[in-house]
Amino acid sequence: MAGQAASWSFEEQDARRIDHLLQRLLGESSARCALLVDRSGQLITLAGERPAFDSTAFASLAAADFSANDQLASMIGEQEFSSLFHQGEKESMYLADIGRRVILVVLFDDRATLGMVRIKVRHAVRELTTLFEQLFQRLAEGTQARRLETSWIDAAEDEIDRLFGTR
Amino acid sequence: MINYASREINCKIVYYGPGLGGKTTNLEYVYEKVAPETRGKLISLATEAERTLFFDFLPVDLGTIRGFKTRFHLYTVPGQVYYNASRKLILKGVDGVVFVADSQLERYDANIEAMHNLYDNLAEQGMDPRGMPFVIQYNKRDLPNAARVEALQRALNPTAVPAFEAVATRGTGVFDTLKAVSKQVIKQLS
């Protein structure tokens, strides 16, 4: 996938397309919630039932989980584990790789079956992979190189001084 | 990452350095001292002996700035030499680095080794500390066996990036360090 720069930006048009895909996935699989997490541990978006847990912390741990499993895969001679499944008593989660840049996390309970979630996730991953490839291609070509204004930087610096001021 | 759809900006800052140098202590102090409504949970994936196994993670909210909810994600890496795979993973998508050096004379080689390791691991991602937000913290300045700052500067800071003296257990220098690196990260966005 193109565009491996550390920083990237994400536009409203991308968000709309992604939300549409995730809503369809949830509808077809009867899963409760789907989250997209950047490999660096940042939450990109979520769809479905708003989770009660801290989604920032969840995103960071989901990325770590996937990364650690990548290393385990290579140790046993596999290129990667393209998906992971964690089974709980009531709640389970299914994680799938999207272009080695993003992770799709689907949370589901006993209203959904693993088989159906797996099939529908596979479809969604194909479409999301194409979508993110296009997104990163645009970023790599610089057609989406929106930067923040100087006035934003000044305001952020003031806020840093206020929050992290000598104490 | 700038998310124009949800109007959020998230920046990743990683505390790097030799084992037992005070990286986790930096995050713990920030956690204790920032207003509770501005920070999330401090997550530590540590061993039973409280050594960092994978990472510590602390999100700090800067608030909504001109319509963008802005947040710093602070991470530490495990310092022990054999956890290099974990360190590489945590450096993914990093926006700024704080190198926490242990000032004690006997940790001189460990500091240099960790700095080389940082350069190597960033290079694997096509990055270089010389071209990105990067500050150094000389921690444990209160200890009697602390090396002179000039000697540490010569060994660890040939490019003269901003450097701060600290006693992280007391909080000295912790926020100066964080302020410096976060301002550098913010400037990169313009």
Chai-1 contact restraints between the chains, C-beta under 6 A:
chainA,res_idxA,chainB,res_idxB,connection_type,confidence,min_distance_angstrom,max_distance_angstrom,comment,restraint_id
A,A6,B,G93,contact,1.0,0.0,6.0,A-B,restraint_1
A,W8,B,M1,contact,1.0,0.0,6.0,A-B,restraint_2
A,S9,B,I2,contact,1.0,0.0,6.0,A-B,restraint_3
A,F10,B,N3,contact,1.0,0.0,6.0,A-B,restraint_4
A,F10,B,A5,contact,1.0,0.0,6.0,A-B,restraint_5
A,E11,B,Y4,contact,1.0,0.0,6.0,A-B,restraint_6
A,E12,B,Y4,contact,1.0,0.0,6.0,A-B,restraint_7
A,E12,B,A5,contact,1.0,0.0,6.0,A-B,restraint_8
A,A15,B,A5,contact,1.0,0.0,6.0,A-B,restraint_9
A,R39,B,K92,contact,1.0,0.0,6.0,A-B,restraint_10
A,S40,B,K12,contact,1.0,0.0,6.0,A-B,restraint_11
A,S40,B,K92,contact,1.0,0.0,6.0,A-B,restraint_12
A,S40,B,G93,contact,1.0,0.0,6.0,A-B,restraint_13
A,Q42,B,M1,contact,1.0,0.0,6.0,A-B,restraint_14
A,Q42,B,N10,contact,1.0,0.0,6.0,A-B,restraint_15
A,D54,B,G40,contact,1.0,0.0,6.0,A-B,restraint_16
A,D54,B,K41,contact,1.0,0.0,6.0,A-B,restraint_17
A,T56,B,G40,contact,1.0,0.0,6.0,A-B,restraint_18
A,T56,B,P59,contact,1.0,0.0,6.0,A-B,restraint_19
A,A57,B,K41,contact,1.0,0.0,6.0,A-B,restraint_20
A,A57,B,I43,contact,1.0,0.0,6.0,A-B,restraint_21
A,S60,B,F57,contact,1.0,0.0,6.0,A-B,restraint_22
A,S67,B,L89,contact,1.0,0.0,6.0,A-B,restraint_23
A,Q71,B,A85,contact,1.0,0.0,6.0,A-B,restraint_24
A,R147,B,S190,contact,1.0,0.0,6.0,A-B,restraint_25
A,L148,B,L189,contact,1.0,0.0,6.0,A-B,restraint_26
A,L148,B,S190,contact,1.0,0.0,6.0,A-B,restraint_27
A,T150,B,S190,contact,1.0,0.0,6.0,A-B,restraint_28
A,W152,B,R66,contact,1.0,0.0,6.0,A-B,restraint_29
A,I153,B,I186,contact,1.0,0.0,6.0,A-B,restraint_30
A,I153,B,S190,contact,1.0,0.0,6.0,A-B,restraint_31
A,A155,B,I65,contact,1.0,0.0,6.0,A-B,restraint_32
A,A155,B,R66,contact,1.0,0.0,6.0,A-B,restraint_33
A,A156,B,I65,contact,1.0,0.0,6.0,A-B,restraint_34
A,A156,B,I186,contact,1.0,0.0,6.0,A-B,restraint_35
A,E157,B,K183,contact,1.0,0.0,6.0,A-B,restraint_36
A,E159,B,L62,contact,1.0,0.0,6.0,A-B,restraint_37
A,E159,B,G63,contact,1.0,0.0,6.0,A-B,restraint_38
A,E159,B,I65,contact,1.0,0.0,6.0,A-B,restraint_39
A,I160,B,K179,contact,1.0,0.0,6.0,A-B,restraint_40
A,I160,B,S182,contact,1.0,0.0,6.0,A-B,restraint_41
A,I160,B,K183,contact,1.0,0.0,6.0,A-B,restraint_42
A,F164,B,F175,contact,1.0,0.0,6.0,A-B,restraint_43
A,F164,B,L178,contact,1.0,0.0,6.0,A-B,restraint_44
A,F164,B,K179,contact,1.0,0.0,6.0,A-B,restraint_45
A,R167,B,K33,contact,1.0,0.0,6.0,A-B,restraint_46
